[in-house]
Amino acid sequence: MPAVLAGNGGPGGSVDTSIDPIAFASYMTFHSIVPAPRTILSGVGKLPPATVRVIERDGTSRDETYWEPRFERDPDKADWTDQDWQEAFTAKLRTAVERRMVADVPVGVLLSGGIDSSLVVALLAEAGQQDLATFSIGFESAGGESGDEFEYSDEVARHFGTDHHRIRIPSSRLLDGIDGAIGAMSEPMVSHDCVAFYLLSEEVSQHVKVVQSGQGADEVLGGYSWYPPLASVPRDQAAEAYRSVFMDRRWPALQPLLGERWRSDDDTPSAFVDAAFAVPGAETSVDAALRSDTMTMLVDDPVKRVDNMTMAWGLEARVPFLDHEFVEFAGAIPPELKLADGGKGVMKRAARGIVPDAVIDRTKGYFPVPAIRQLEGPYLERVRQALHAPEARERGLFDPGTVERMLQDPNGTRTEIGANALWQLGLIEMWLQQQGVR
């Protein structure tokens, strides 16, 4: 029998909270992403991006898509030089940033120390924003991994004279932060960045109520490691090439990890990629991957992550890189300009002379939470408890023998893009248990 949450007596009735097996397969394959219209719960759906559902008086409904960017070349820009693209890039982003300055309260910036948020700071300073508040977060190192990027965020703050807040989170607060972040998730999200954004938002909300963020630049400008391998792949082979570099694990490798009743011969995640890549409007293999990530991964991971974690503390996060006109412009940029200089080449070249060179030339970083990437001590114990809980055993999502082997070597199994695979297993159980789903 499916689990249900009692309704309020209204027309909605009860909600089926059983696990949707196709959504679960997506969670285990796409780094916790469940594409619309599904969610992890069978009785709960969500609209695709840029979609309005119109419900008629007779109860019938229809979905209308009101915006869909194209990732292909514009004939009117065929003779543009690199310099033309760089100048247009800066102008478009400047407009996007200025649009998000409009507020009745001061607007700060979540400054990670990477080029994305640093360029937002630079353009805000250029636009004359006074007493610009910037915020960076850091954690204690673990497993040989550094827990902060203050070296770069401090340099940007000094360069532009911001009112900078360096927030260091001690280990004593991290466990509560994990629980709080999981409670704020609308769906289970495996990225350890969630905890960083949750704790950062808690602190930032005490100073400002609106911030700008650099989220979205990697997805629309080619900043991730899985884009360059696609550059020489023929368009008709793009879907398979993308699967090989992005999916957490391929279908045959997934099956032994799952509990017996969750195994399937129907590779639904691969079918989803095939369908997404077959839609017209993406010229090259890189274009197809960028479009898929922009319309699926970006929506159901980075954007949802930032929105959930900031709004948990009443903080509004604005994302200029996702301005609709900027995304349309970015879609037209030739892939070779995006992939140049180690990724986001057009952006790095446009930023020369605007942000410090050290930020442009640095190795790509992320919001680091080493205690989750390198599970040990109380964090490992939290995962162990979740996977050994009676609800987890009853659900049987995962093969017990595989779980025990992973618990014995908690940091030895990584997904294709380097995430901690054990955390992925533990996270969904922690979320389901915290939500009271049985």
RODO-2510 file (C-alpha; in nm, 4 decimals, decimal comma):
residues 438
     n   res          X          Y          Z
     1     m     0,0000     0,0000     0,0000
     2     p     0,1328     0,3500    -0,0780
     3     a     0,2029     0,5795     0,2116
     4     v    -0,0321     0,8776     0,2357
     5     l    -0,0367     1,2092     0,4112
     6     a    -0,3802     1,2946     0,5427
     7     g    -0,5544     1,5691     0,3520
     8     n    -0,7262     1,8690     0,5106
     9     g    -1,0730     1,7592     0,4096
    10     g    -1,0681     1,9710     0,0945
    11     p    -1,0832     1,8576    -0,2664
    12     g    -0,7164     1,7555    -0,2600
    13     g    -0,7852     1,4558    -0,0399
    14     s    -0,4841     1,2459     0,0595
    15     v    -0,1410     1,2604    -0,1009
    16     d     0,0432     0,9491    -0,2140
    17     t     0,3900     0,9733    -0,0587
    18     s     0,5270     0,6472    -0,1891
    19     i     0,8592     0,6756    -0,3701
    20     d     0,8259     0,7243    -0,7451
    21     p     1,0618     0,4592    -0,8914
    22     i     1,1390     0,6628    -1,2047
    23     a     1,2143     0,9714    -0,9951
    24     f     1,4307     0,7614    -0,7638
    25     a     1,6280     0,6358    -1,0639
    26     s     1,6815     0,9976    -1,1680
    27     y     1,7957     1,0905    -0,8168
    28     m     2,0559     0,8148    -0,8238
    29     t     2,1710     0,9036    -1,1751
    30     f     2,1552     1,2831    -1,2130
    31     h     2,3185     1,3901    -0,8856
    32     s     1,9812     1,4071    -0,7056
    33     i     1,7999     1,5851    -0,9897
    34     v     1,4439     1,4735    -1,0627
    35     p     1,3222     1,6340    -1,3875
    36     a     0,9706     1,7756    -1,4028
    37     p     0,6913     1,6794    -1,3955
    38     r     0,7941     1,4184    -1,1376
    39     t     0,9162     1,4565    -0,7814
    40     i     1,0546     1,1903    -0,5522
    41     l     0,6984     1,1382    -0,4170
    42     s     0,4502     0,9638    -0,6447
    43     g     0,1583     1,1891    -0,5537
    44     v     0,3373     1,5212    -0,5930
    45     g     0,4247     1,6794    -0,9267
    46     k     0,5847     2,0017    -1,0431
    47     l     0,5598     2,2153    -1,3536
    48     p     0,8487     2,2257    -1,6003
    49     p     1,0416     2,5545    -1,6157
    50     a     0,8825     2,8498    -1,7976
    51     t     0,5439     2,6788    -1,7923
    52     v     0,1982     2,8005    -1,6928
    53     r    -0,0847     2,5578    -1,6241
    54     v    -0,4251     2,6916    -1,7189
    55     i    -0,7141     2,5236    -1,5375
    56     e    -1,0559     2,5663    -1,6921
    57     r    -1,3889     2,5847    -1,5095
    58     d    -1,4717     2,2290    -1,6145
    59     g    -1,1527     2,0992    -1,4462
    60     t    -0,9566     2,0385    -1,7646
    61     s    -0,6131     2,1915    -1,7899
    62     r    -0,3394     2,2671    -2,0391
    63     d     0,0245     2,3633    -2,0012
    64     e     0,1703     2,6574    -2,1912
    65     t     0,5462     2,7102    -2,2280
    66     y     0,6136     3,0841    -2,2442
    67     w     0,9929     3,0879    -2,2885
    68     e     1,2490     2,8517    -2,4350
    69     p     1,6068     2,9637    -2,5082
    70     r     1,7899     2,8412    -2,8158
    71     f     2,1522     2,7349    -2,8110
    72     e     2,2551     2,7999    -3,1685
    73     r     2,4337     3,0657    -3,3703
    74     d     2,2723     3,3937    -3,4705
    75     p     2,3398     3,4710    -3,8397
    76     d     2,3428     3,8436    -3,7591
    77     k     2,6492     3,7853    -3,5384
    78     a     2,8387     3,5611    -3,7797
    79     d     3,1161     3,8158    -3,8302
    80     w     3,1603     3,9051    -3,4634
    81     t     3,5154     3,8953    -3,3267
    82     d     3,6171     3,7717    -2,9826
    83     q     3,6298     4,1350    -2,8731
    84     d     3,2732     4,1913    -2,9933
    85     w     3,1511     3,8975    -2,7854
    86     q     3,3405     4,0178    -2,4787
    87     e     3,2003     4,3701    -2,5010
    88     a     2,8470     4,2430    -2,5554
    89     f     2,8898     3,9990    -2,2660
    90     t     2,9863     4,2779    -2,0257
    91     a     2,7022     4,5000    -2,1426
    92     k     2,4415     4,2262    -2,1052
    93     l     2,5632     4,1245    -1,7601
    94     r     2,5836     4,4871    -1,6491
    95     t     2,2183     4,5310    -1,7409
    96     a     2,1235     4,2117    -1,5566
    97     v     2,3066     4,3225    -1,2416
    98     e     2,1571     4,6717    -1,2504
    99     r     1,8061     4,5284    -1,2850
   100     r     1,8621     4,3366    -0,9628
   101     m     1,9780     4,6431    -0,7715
   102     v     1,6209     4,7741    -0,7568
   103     a     1,5061     4,7324    -0,3970
   104     d     1,3759     4,9278    -0,0986
   105     v     1,6588     4,7823     0,1118
   106     p     2,0365     4,7427     0,0640
   107     v     2,1437     4,4637    -0,1732
   108     g     2,4482     4,2565    -0,0732
   109     v     2,6441     3,9866    -0,2567
   110     l     2,7253     3,6255    -0,1687
   111     l     3,0954     3,6397    -0,2530
   112     s     3,2502     3,2958    -0,2949
   113     g     3,5827     3,4189    -0,4279
   114     g     3,5194     3,2765    -0,7745
   115     i     3,4973     3,4815    -1,0905
   116     d     3,1159     3,4676    -1,1101
   117     s     3,0325     3,6462    -0,7845
   118     s     3,3472     3,8605    -0,8075
   119     l     3,2316     4,0034    -1,1396
   120     v     2,8901     4,0785    -0,9893
   121     v     3,0659     4,2721    -0,7113
   122     a     3,2749     4,4587    -0,9682
   123     l     2,9718     4,5652    -1,1708
   124     l     2,7810     4,6727    -0,8605
   125     a     3,0794     4,8822    -0,7530
   126     e     3,1022     5,0270    -1,1038
   127     a     2,7321     5,1176    -1,0883
   128     g     2,8004     5,3193    -0,7747
   129     q     2,6432     5,1035    -0,5066
   130     q     2,7528     5,2512    -0,1746
   131     d     2,8530     5,0498     0,1319
   132     l     2,8233     4,7246    -0,0626
   133     a     2,8064     4,4348     0,1848
   134     t     2,9705     4,1083     0,0798
   135     f     2,9604     3,7738     0,2580
   136     s     3,1852     3,4666     0,2421
   137     i     3,1719     3,1421     0,4380
   138     g     3,4354     2,8929     0,5457
   139     f     3,4478     2,5600     0,7287
   140     e     3,7154     2,3630     0,9075
   141     s     3,9378     2,1490     0,6869
   142     a     3,8819     1,7724     0,6744
   143     g     4,0385     1,4807     0,4921
   144     g     4,3090     1,7037     0,3481
   145     e     4,0549     1,9393     0,1869
   146     s     4,0503     2,3115     0,2628
   147     g     3,7232     2,4467     0,3972
   148     d     3,7367     2,8032     0,2696
   149     e     3,8329     3,0296    -0,0196
   150     f     3,8906     3,3423     0,1874
   151     e     4,2178     3,4116     0,0060
   152     y     4,0255     3,5128    -0,3046
   153     s     3,7124     3,6643    -0,1507
   154     d     3,9294     3,8819     0,0751
   155     e     4,1219     4,0097    -0,2266
   156     v     3,8021     4,1014    -0,4112
   157     a     3,6614     4,2733    -0,1032
   158     r     3,9813     4,4773    -0,0594
   159     h     3,9984     4,5643    -0,4282
   160     f     3,6465     4,7087    -0,4337
   161     g     3,6352     4,8349    -0,0757
   162     t     3,3266     4,6387     0,0263
   163     d     3,1870     4,5981     0,3759
   164     h     3,3061     4,2402     0,3911
   165     h     3,1849     3,9731     0,6325
   166     r     3,4012     3,6650     0,6643
   167     i     3,1892     3,3927     0,8256
   168     r     3,3729     3,0922     0,9660
   169     i     3,1545     2,8014     1,0753
   170     p     3,2960     2,5846     1,3575
   171     s     3,2379     2,2102     1,3551
   172     s     3,0089     2,2496     1,6556
   173     r     2,7491     2,4167     1,4325
   174     l     2,7748     2,1927     1,1301
   175     l     2,5586     1,9026     1,2497
   176     d     2,2692     2,1342     1,3333
   177     g     2,3271     2,3022     0,9983
   178     i     2,2907     1,9694     0,8198
   179     d     1,9601     1,9031     0,9930
   180     g     1,8380     2,2549     0,9186
   181     a     1,9372     2,2361     0,5533
   182     i     1,7642     1,9007     0,5064
   183     g     1,4515     2,0404     0,6694
   184     a     1,4536     2,3344     0,4267
   185     m     1,4780     2,1152     0,1143
   186     s     1,1632     2,0970    -0,0961
   187     e     1,3101     1,7753    -0,2393
   188     p     1,6205     1,5779    -0,1366
   189     m     1,9275     1,7599    -0,2741
   190     v     2,2605     1,5861    -0,2411
   191     s     2,4959     1,8791    -0,2977
   192     h     2,6953     1,9654     0,0128
   193     d     2,6614     2,3281    -0,0999
   194     c     2,3117     2,3185     0,0525
   195     v     2,4558     2,3189     0,4028
   196     a     2,6933     2,6015     0,3144
   197     f     2,4146     2,8147     0,1691
   198     y     2,1883     2,7390     0,4653
   199     l     2,4423     2,8476     0,7255
   200     l     2,5592     3,1413     0,5161
   201     s     2,1994     3,2591     0,4733
   202     e     2,1416     3,2402     0,8466
   203     e     2,4263     3,4835     0,9052
   204     v     2,3585     3,7089     0,6070
   205     s     1,9916     3,7524     0,6971
   206     q     2,1022     3,9342     1,0123
   207     h     2,2582     4,2085     0,7968
   208     v     2,0623     4,2367     0,4704
   209     k     1,7427     4,0966     0,3218
   210     v     1,8411     4,0871    -0,0478
   211     v     2,1581     3,9545    -0,2089
   212     q     2,2898     3,8895    -0,5564
   213     s     2,4568     3,5574    -0,6312
   214     g     2,6772     3,4183    -0,9065
   215     q     2,4699     3,1015    -0,9521
   216     g     2,4008     2,9908    -1,3069
   217     a     2,7177     3,1073    -1,4818
   218     d     2,8668     2,7581    -1,5117
   219     e     2,5559     2,6148    -1,6740
   220     v     2,5033     2,8851    -1,9374
   221     l     2,8711     2,9636    -2,0046
   222     g     3,0338     2,6189    -2,0038
   223     g     3,2173     2,6207    -1,6721
   224     y     3,1942     2,2541    -1,5749
   225     s     3,4426     1,9770    -1,6458
   226     w     3,1986     1,7633    -1,8455
   227     y     3,1612     2,0145    -2,1302
   228     p     3,5100     2,0056    -2,2911
   229     p     3,4956     1,6291    -2,3678
   230     l     3,1871     1,6979    -2,5818
   231     a     3,3541     1,9575    -2,8037
   232     s     3,4609     1,7115    -3,0745
   233     v     3,1626     1,4775    -3,0475
   234     p     2,9272     1,4643    -3,3500
   235     r     2,5833     1,6037    -3,2727
   236     d     2,4105     1,2681    -3,3240
   237     q     2,6351     1,1109    -3,0594
   238     a     2,5933     1,3878    -2,8035
   239     a     2,3466     1,2137    -2,5722
   240     e     2,5652     0,9098    -2,5123
   241     a     2,8779     1,1235    -2,4732
   242     y     2,6995     1,3386    -2,2149
   243     r     2,5834     1,0350    -2,0197
   244     s     2,9388     0,9031    -2,0024
   245     v     3,0793     1,2186    -1,8429
   246     f     2,7901     1,3483    -1,6311
   247     m     2,5782     1,0660    -1,4925
   248     d     2,6650     0,9609    -1,1393
   249     r     2,6696     0,5990    -1,2559
   250     r     2,5459     0,4112    -1,5593
   251     w     2,2390     0,1893    -1,5456
   252     p     2,4146    -0,1507    -1,5122
   253     a     2,6287    -0,0172    -1,2259
   254     l     2,3230     0,1264    -1,0499
   255     q     2,1256    -0,1967    -1,0234
   256     p     2,3451    -0,3806    -0,7650
   257     l     2,3320    -0,0711    -0,5438
   258     l     1,9524    -0,0753    -0,5245
   259     g     1,7280    -0,2894    -0,3107
   260     e     1,5848    -0,5836    -0,5004
   261     r     1,2370    -0,4402    -0,5533
   262     w     1,3780    -0,1139    -0,6914
   263     r     1,5842    -0,2739    -0,9678
   264     s     1,4622    -0,2423    -1,3247
   265     d     1,5555    -0,3236    -1,6813
   266     d     1,4029     0,0038    -1,8006
   267     d     1,6794     0,2674    -1,8245
   268     t     1,4543     0,5707    -1,7875
   269     p     1,7336     0,8250    -1,7204
   270     s     1,9026     0,7420    -2,0506
   271     a     1,5696     0,7715    -2,2291
   272     f     1,5226     1,1166    -2,0755
   273     v     1,8626     1,2325    -2,2027
   274     d     1,7908     1,0953    -2,5498
   275     a     1,4620     1,2862    -2,5652
   276     a     1,6099     1,6096    -2,4308
   277     f     1,9021     1,6051    -2,6734
   278     a     1,6774     1,5269    -2,9705
   279     v     1,4780     1,8517    -2,9393
   280     p     1,5703     2,1070    -3,2098
   281     g     1,7374     2,4334    -3,1106
   282     a     2,0816     2,3157    -2,9950
   283     e     2,3427     2,3281    -3,2693
   284     t     2,6435     2,1332    -3,1361
   285     s     2,6953     1,8639    -2,8744
   286     v     2,8159     2,1278    -2,6285
   287     d     2,5084     2,3396    -2,7040
   288     a     2,2844     2,0393    -2,6367
   289     a     2,4515     1,9730    -2,3014
   290     l     2,4334     2,3399    -2,2003
   291     r     2,0656     2,3570    -2,2918
   292     s     1,9853     2,0376    -2,1034
   293     d     2,1730     2,1565    -1,7955
   294     t     2,0176     2,5035    -1,8116
   295     m     1,6620     2,3735    -1,8419
   296     t     1,6903     2,0703    -1,6124
   297     m     1,9961     2,0451    -1,3885
   298     l     2,0177     2,4181    -1,3166
   299     v     1,6479     2,4394    -1,2305
   300     d     1,6396     2,1378    -1,0003
   301     d     1,9780     2,1710    -0,8329
   302     p     2,1602     2,5076    -0,8090
   303     v     1,8559     2,7365    -0,8406
   304     k     1,6376     2,5278    -0,6119
   305     r     1,9253     2,4854    -0,3690
   306     v     1,9890     2,8587    -0,3332
   307     d     1,6182     2,9443    -0,3248
   308     n     1,5358     2,6870    -0,0548
   309     m     1,8303     2,7719     0,1656
   310     t     1,8014     3,1518     0,1459
   311     m     1,4246     3,1617     0,1863
   312     a     1,4546     2,9407     0,4955
   313     w     1,5934     3,2574     0,6587
   314     g     1,3762     3,5130     0,4782
   315     l     1,6623     3,6132     0,2493
   316     e     1,5956     3,6907    -0,1172
   317     a     1,8679     3,5786    -0,3593
   318     r     1,8785     3,7327    -0,7075
   319     v     2,0749     3,5720    -0,9893
   320     p     2,1830     3,8067    -1,2714
   321     f     2,3394     3,5261    -1,4764
   322     l     1,9857     3,3862    -1,5148
   323     d     1,8362     3,7074    -1,6473
   324     h     1,6305     3,5806    -1,9419
   325     e     1,7900     3,8181    -2,1925
   326     f     2,1375     3,7262    -2,0699
   327     v     2,0624     3,3533    -2,1059
   328     e     1,9331     3,4106    -2,4597
   329     f     2,2545     3,5983    -2,5412
   330     a     2,4715     3,3281    -2,3810
   331     g     2,3004     3,0607    -2,5880
   332     a     2,4261     3,2289    -2,9054
   333     i     2,7910     3,2474    -2,7951
   334     p     3,0035     2,9991    -2,9943
   335     p     3,0951     2,6981    -2,7768
   336     e     3,4668     2,7411    -2,8472
   337     l     3,4561     3,0823    -2,6770
   338     k     3,2793     2,9343    -2,3755
   339     l     3,5235     2,6454    -2,3403
   340     a     3,8352     2,8599    -2,3931
   341     d     4,0816     2,9227    -2,1081
   342     g     3,9616     2,6225    -1,9080
   343     g     3,5925     2,7123    -1,9284
   344     k     3,3880     3,0340    -1,9326
   345     g     3,6548     3,1785    -2,1607
   346     v     3,4450     3,4657    -2,2922
   347     m     3,3706     3,5678    -1,9344
   348     k     3,7308     3,5438    -1,8180
   349     r     3,8501     3,7560    -2,1091
   350     a     3,5767     4,0131    -2,0567
   351     a     3,6652     4,0340    -1,6864
   352     r     4,0313     4,1268    -1,7459
   353     g     4,0876     4,4706    -1,6065
   354     i     3,7603     4,4584    -1,4141
   355     v     3,8367     4,1995    -1,1428
   356     p     4,1795     4,1002    -1,0046
   357     d     4,3727     3,8628    -1,2324
   358     a     4,4296     3,6201    -0,9436
   359     v     4,0562     3,5498    -0,9335
   360     i     4,0404     3,4936    -1,3087
   361     d     4,3448     3,2648    -1,3221
   362     r     4,2703     3,0555    -1,0131
   363     t     4,1615     2,6910    -1,0224
   364     k     3,7856     2,6525    -1,0256
   365     g     3,6432     2,6184    -0,6758
   366     y     3,3139     2,5296    -0,5092
   367     f     3,1467     2,6036    -0,1786
   368     p     3,3635     2,3617     0,0211
   369     v     3,2156     2,1578     0,3068
   370     p     3,4943     1,9035     0,3636
   371     a     3,3198     1,7249     0,6501
   372     i     3,0548     1,6012     0,4049
   373     r     3,2853     1,5256     0,1149
   374     q     3,5138     1,3352     0,3537
   375     l     3,2724     1,1637     0,5914
   376     e     3,4034     1,0785     0,9347
   377     g     3,3166     1,1121     1,3016
   378     p     2,9681     1,2451     1,3871
   379     y     2,8843     1,3166     1,0207
   380     l     2,9486     0,9588     0,9218
   381     e     2,7514     0,8441     1,2244
   382     r     2,4538     1,0580     1,1151
   383     v     2,4570     0,8837     0,7760
   384     r     2,4947     0,5426     0,9413
   385     q     2,1962     0,6060     1,1673
   386     a     1,9794     0,7119     0,8735
   387     l     2,0663     0,4054     0,6665
   388     h     2,0161     0,1698     0,9626
   389     a     1,6862     0,3256     1,0764
   390     p     1,3794     0,0970     1,0795
   391     e     1,2125     0,3154     0,8126
   392     a     1,5138     0,2724     0,5849
   393     r     1,5167    -0,1027     0,6272
   394     e     1,1423    -0,1175     0,5580
   395     r     1,1762     0,0957     0,2452
   396     g     1,4657    -0,1124     0,1188
   397     l     1,5886     0,1481    -0,1286
   398     f     1,9428     0,0122    -0,1179
   399     d     2,1057    -0,3295    -0,1118
   400     p     2,2031    -0,3948     0,2541
   401     g     2,5324    -0,5644     0,1712
   402     t     2,6419    -0,2761    -0,0534
   403     v     2,5460    -0,0236     0,2141
   404     e     2,7588    -0,2021     0,4733
   405     r     3,0578    -0,2153     0,2398
   406     m     3,0263     0,1568     0,1727
   407     l     2,9992     0,2336     0,5435
   408     q     3,3233     0,0433     0,5990
   409     d     3,4965     0,2661     0,3425
   410     p     3,2834     0,5825     0,3547
   411     n     3,4967     0,7942     0,1241
   412     g     3,6065     0,5290    -0,1195
   413     t     3,3126     0,5410    -0,3604
   414     r     3,2689     0,8517    -0,5754
   415     t     3,0222     0,9417    -0,8456
   416     e     3,1371     1,0241    -1,1991
   417     i     3,1765     1,3923    -1,1073
   418     g     3,3500     1,3226    -0,7765
   419     a     3,0717     1,3503    -0,5179
   420     n     3,0613     1,1245    -0,2122
   421     a     2,8320     0,8349    -0,3087
   422     l     2,7575     0,7371     0,0518
   423     w     2,6304     1,0880     0,1268
   424     q     2,3906     1,0502    -0,1660
   425     l     2,2433     0,7370    -0,0069
   426     g     2,2250     0,8854     0,3394
   427     l     2,0790     1,2168     0,2284
   428     i     1,7612     1,0781     0,0746
   429     e     1,6923     0,8702     0,3851
   430     m     1,7594     1,1660     0,6156
   431     w     1,5170     1,3765     0,4118
   432     l     1,2439     1,1120     0,4009
   433     q     1,2759     1,0461     0,7731
   434     q     1,2756     1,4143     0,8659
   435     q     0,9623     1,4644     0,6522
   436     g     0,7948     1,1695     0,8243
   437     v     0,7587     0,9742     0,4984
   438     r     0,7319     0,6008     0,5587
***
